[in-house]
Amino acid sequence: MVKQHRRRARGTQRWTTVQPVGPVQREPRSRWRPGYWLRHPAFCLLLAGCYALTVVGYGVGGLLTRRNLQERGELTAGVVERVTQRESMWVQVITPDGEAVSAYVNDLPADRPAPGDRVTVVYDPQDPDYAYLPGDYPPEVRNSLLLFGIGLIPTALYGRYLRRTWHRWRNQAEGWRHRRPVPRLGKRQ
């Protein structure tokens, strides 16, 4: 595009043309700025991996607790210290050594015990922070498998989506870095 400017030269009007100067070459933005790595698909892959590891880790923890209770679990009497509104309670367990330990029981029976009631619980002497009622003993494998599914299936589906759209996301990140117009973060395309 050629711009025309008016200039006065010694009392006469004369039109001159000014050639446009090319675009200003600016240094690319840093890859460490949030605008770049929030748009880059590797960051989304990292978040999906962290989600999967966290949820699957809880499933593995449930399976380890189940195995430990099967190997080392002891049936003993406990006294209910307090009952919470979230269907759980704290029980004071007397260990075979005569030591009183406060343990957390996650699920309550159908007839809610009151503080001071005696209940029979299964607990692990090496990890006495948690106890289970005999009906819940050992924790079900179904819950752990559900956590595996919740961790792995959405991550696999998101990984497939990311594989199909990897180049578009990466091009947007590079476009932002080289100061080309890209959609705003969080805006639907």
C-alpha positions, 0 to 999 in steps of 0.5 A, a space after each residue: 500500500 502506497 501512502 501519499 503525503 502533501 509537502 510544501 516546497 517553496 510555495 508550491 504544492 507537490 505530491 510525493 509518494 512514500 514507500 512503506 517500511 516493511 514490518 518491524 522484525 521483533 525478537 520471538 517471545 520466550 518459550 518459558 512465558 505462559 502464553 507459549 506453554 499454556 498453548 502447547 499440547 505437551 503441557 496438556 499431555 503433562 496435566 493428563 498424565 498427572 491426573 492419571 497417575 494421581 487417580 491410579 495411585 489411589 487405586 493402587 493404594 486401595 489394593 495395597 491396603 487390601 493386601 496388607 489387611 488380608 496378611 496382617 489384619 487383626 480383629 479387635 474391639 473398639 470404642 466409638 469416640 465420635 461419629 461424623 455426618 459423612 458416614 464415618 467415625 473415629 474408633 479407639 482401638 486397644 492394641 494387643 500391647 495394651 496401647 490405645 490408638 484412635 483409628 478412622 472407619 470410613 463406612 458406618 453400618 446400617 444401625 449408626 453407633 453412638 459415641 461410647 458404643 463398642 464395635 468390632 473392627 479389623 485393623 492393621 497393627 503396622 498402620 493403625 490409623 485406619 480400621 474397617 468393620 468386619 462387613 467391609 473387610 477387606 476393602 473391595 477390589 471394585 473400588 480400586 478397579 473403578 479408580 483405574 478406569 476413572 484414571 486411564 479411560 479419560 486419559 486415553 481418550 484425551 490422548 487420542 484427541 490430542 494426537 489428532 490436534 497436536 499440530 494445530 495446538 503446536 502451531 498456535 503456540 509457535 504463532 503466539 511466540 512469533 507474534 502472529 494472531 492466534 485465538 485467545 486462551 480459553 476461547 472456543 474455536 
